[in-house]
Amino acid sequence: MRTSKYLRVLLAVAALGLMLVAPQPASAHTSPYTRNGMIYGHPGFCVNGSVTQDHGWHSVGTITTDCRNAYQNWHRQYQRYYKGSPYGGPGEYCFTEGPHESPGWGEKAFSRTYTWDIWNWCNYGYNHYVRIYIDSWQAAWDPNYTGIGWREGAWRPATSHCHCP
Amino acid sequence: MSINTIVRRKVILPLLLLATVIAMAAGAAQGAGQPPPNGLRDTPTLMAEVNRGRARLVDTPASRIRHTTGVWTGCHFVYLTTKITDYETNAGEFVSVSSDPDPMPPTNCVERRNPTEGEMTAMRAVVAARNAAARPPGPPGSEKVPEWVPDGAFNGTPG
């Protein structure tokens, strides 16, 4: 019957649509997450910048701004990566990057880009959903900050991205 | 016009069209092919600068060795490495690119937990020793200053 031929085509299109909306392995894309600027810091903290993460890459960039002296262009970045269930609960440590220091006092702006997904070193296994966090902080050197030296600050809370449905 | 023709034109064809639109929208929503946005300095932007002659590769101690990181498996640390390539832009920005990570080895943790403070300390010592040749000389006096961890930083404590 002609009607049944159209019905078969309709069912085929519906099946294709269902395949596209079916749950994907734990690598489905969610929006990237960026945090910019200084949120918390010791008095005199003078490092600004951003941290951005997404599937396949992440980047931490810092720039010294209005520092008291040229020494403070000498600055460092530090990140801790941890993971958790996208549905909540305790986190689990994955790894640390840093401290990564800028090459010298002439470098006001310093960036590190990672061209690989944090998931490679921070997951619960294939097909297990996971939210990945970057807890990052920075410091600029102040030789006049007696006994402490590094004036530190951090972006709060940690950024994250999810390998989730 | 026969009833079959009416059914085809007014019911089945619109349903086919609607199903196609829904299927296409679902595929687009997955977003698997979206490129990442620009960060402060993402790799495509950096490579564009290199191609325009506004950034260049620099030879640094860090770029001569693979960088070691201590990675927690859930029950112990493994030490994995990445390649480091360094650039400097005409604007005076230093950009370090990490690539080619070692694959995570299979882990068979009977019970998952966070590292103890002792394990973290031992890991830092191993990492510092393996990366020592890559570390740039810090500002005078900085080597005497202990590492700072801000309040609220994740330290592996559950909860």
Interface residues (C-beta under 8 A of the other chain):
Chain A: R2 T3 Y6 L7 V9 L10 V13 A14 L16 G17 L20 V21 Q24 A28 H29 P32 T34 Y40 G49 S50 V51 T52 D54 H55 G56 W57 H58 S59 V60 G61 T62 I63 Y71 W74 R80 Y82 P90 G91 E92 Y93 C94 F95 T96 E97 P99 H100 E101 S102 P103 G104 W105 G106 E107 K108 A109 F110 S111 R112 T113 Y114 T115 W116 N120 W121 N123 Y133 D135 W137 A139 W141 P143 I148 G149 W150 E152 G153 A154 R156 P157 A158
Chain B: N4 V7 R8 I12 L13 L15 L16 A19 T20 I22 A23 A26 G27 Q30 G31 A32 Q34 P36 P37 G39 L40 R41 D42 T43 L46 T60 T69 G70 V71 W72 G74 L80 T82 A91 G92 E93 F94 V95 S96 V97 S98 S99 D100 P101 P103 M104 R112 N114 P115 R124 V127 R135 P136 G138 P139 P140 G141 S142 K144 V145 E147 W148 V149 P150 G152 A153 F154 N155 G156 P158 G159
